[in-house]
Each structure stands twice: as structure tokens, then as C-alpha cells.
Amino acid sequence: MPSFDIVSEVNQVEVRNAIDQVNKELGTRFDFKGSDARVEYDGKALTLFADDDFKLKQVTDVLTGKLTKRQVDVRSLKFADAEKISGNKVKQAVTVRTGVEQELAKKIQRLVKDSKLKVQASIQGDAVRVAGSKKDDLQAAIQLVRKSVTDLPLQFINFRD
């Protein structure tokens, strides 16, 4: 039976390269001379550091620009509130979302079920597997999910006949 998986993945190498570019640019920009602006990455989350809220916004803009140039979808980033650390300095945690969260997986499953297409959706950990008897039904399900889910970048992989 033909099937495919719906996942949300981020290319970690490209994220790391973009962060290296951001830190290099922050070190050479005139408006950041002598400031403690930087971005740290631990594999799952980013931490943005800056001297004040205005510079934190500039660091965010540089980060999103570099990620976009490297074809990393910025919808996979979840920004937390900025918090003050010593003195006037601020930091902001940014989570890199990978995998389809349980709540979104249930929404996708319900969407496919309510569409009256002859396909079944099942949750497989942090992915959703869609199976059906015809390729055309699966392609219609892909189009339906693409139109409906816009807050997280989704990939459709493992298309099997």
C-alpha cells in the first residue's frame, strides 16, 4: 500500500554554519564594537546575547537573514521572551523545533480523516504516516496538509509505492 511520512526537520549543519556567520558579522560590525552580542547553539536551542533590547532585535534580524540565505525555514524557530541578566544585558532563548508535535499530529490526523479522502493517517512518534490505495489520493492529502498547516515547515518524505 502506498504511503508517505509527514515530518518537520531542520538541517543542523546549515543552522550551525549560519550561527558561525552571525557571530563573525557581529564581531566585525561597527555598531557592535565592544559589545557582548553573540549567538550560542547547543544542538537543540539557540541563545542570543546582547547589551540591550535594541541590539537584541538587531541580532535577531541578522540571525533570521543568515538562516534564510541558507534555506533554513525560520518558522521552525520558537522565540521565548527576552530576559535581563546582569546590569543592562539581555538574553533570549530560541528553540529549534524539529519533529511534529503531538498536538499538531492529532490536528493533521483529524484533517485527513475529515477530508473524505480514501487515506488513513497514523501518528508514528514525531511523524505522521499517511497511507492509501491510490497515489492520487496521497497527493491530494499532501496538498490538503500543505494548505492547512502554515505555522511549521513540513516535509513529505518516504513516498513509497
N, C-alpha and C positions, 0 to 999 in steps of 0.2 A: 504494500500500500504506500503510495507517495506521501512524503512528509517533509517538513522543514522546521527549524527552530528559530524562535524569536529571542534575541539576546541584546544586551547593551554592553559593549566592550569599548575600552579606550586603549589606544596604542601607548603603552607605558614608556617606550623608548622615545617617542615623539614628545611626550609630556616632559620627560627629563631633559631632552635637548632644548625645548622651549624655555624651561626654567633656567638652564645654563645661559641662554641668550638674554633672558630678562636680567639676570644678575650681572652679566657683562655690561649690558646697556646702562643699568643703574649705576655701575661703577664709573662709567665714562661720561654720563650726562652732567652738564654744568649745574643744573638746578638740584642735583642730588649730591654735590660735592660736600664731604664732611658729614653726611647724614648716615643713619644706620638702616637705610632702606635695603631690604633683601627679601628673597623668597626661599623657603626651605621645603624639601619634599622628602617624605619618609616611605613612599611607595603606595600609600592609601590616601593621604591628606597633605594639603599644602598649608603652609603658614606664612602669611605676609606680614612683614615688619616695616614700620615707617615712623617718622618723627611726629607726625600729626595726621589729622583726618584728611587734609587736602593731599598730602603726599601719599597716603594710603590709597586714595582714589586714583592717583596717577600710576601707582604701582599696579593696581587692578587693571587699568586701561592698557598698560604695557603688556601685562600678562595675557589678557584676552586677545590682544593683537598678535602676539607671538604664537599663541595656541592656534588661532585661526589660520595664520600663514602655514602652519604645519598640519593642516587638515584635522585638527582635534576639535570636535564639536564642543563649544563652551556650554551647551545645555547640560552636559554631564557634570558640571561644577555646581556645587551647592554651597553658597556663601553663608557663613554664620555672622552674627553681629560682631562688630569691632569691639575690642575690649582694651581698656587702658592698662598699660604696665608702667613701670617706674617713671615718675615725672610726667612728661607730656607725650611720651611714646605710646604707640598703639600697635596692636597686632590683631590679625583676623585669621580665623581658621576657615579653610576651604576644603570640602570633601569632594574627592573624585568618585562619582557614582559609577559603579560597574555592576552588571547583573540587573535583572528585572526584579524589583522589589515585590514582595508578596501581594501587597495591596494592588499594585498595577497589574500583576499577573492575573489576579482574580478579575480585574476590570476587563482585561483583554479576553480572558476566557468567557466571560459573560457576553461581551460584544460579539464574539464569534458565534456563540450559541444562539443569540437573539437575531443574528443576521439571516437565518433560514438557509444558509449555505450548507451543503452536504459535507461538512468537515467537523472534526472533533478537536478541541483544544485541551491539552493537559499540562499541568504545571510540573516541570522537572527541575526541582531545586531553584536556581536563579535564572531559568529559561522557561519558555513556553513552547511546547511541541504541538504543531498543528498537523493533523493527518486527514487525508480524504481519498476518495477513489479516483478523482479526476484532477489532472494538472490545472485545468481551467478554474476549478473551484478553489484550489490553493492560491492561484494568482489573484483571484477575486478577494480572498481573505487577506492577502498581503496588501492590496490596495485599500481595503477597508481599515486595516490597522494603521497604515501609513497616514490616512486622512484623520483618523480619530485620536491618535496618540501623538501629541506635538511637544510635550514638556520634557521628553527624554529621547535622546537619539537611539533608535533601534536598528539592529542589523538582522537580516534574514539569511541564515546560514544552513548548511547541511541539507540542501534541497535534494531529496532522493526520489528516484522513480520506483 
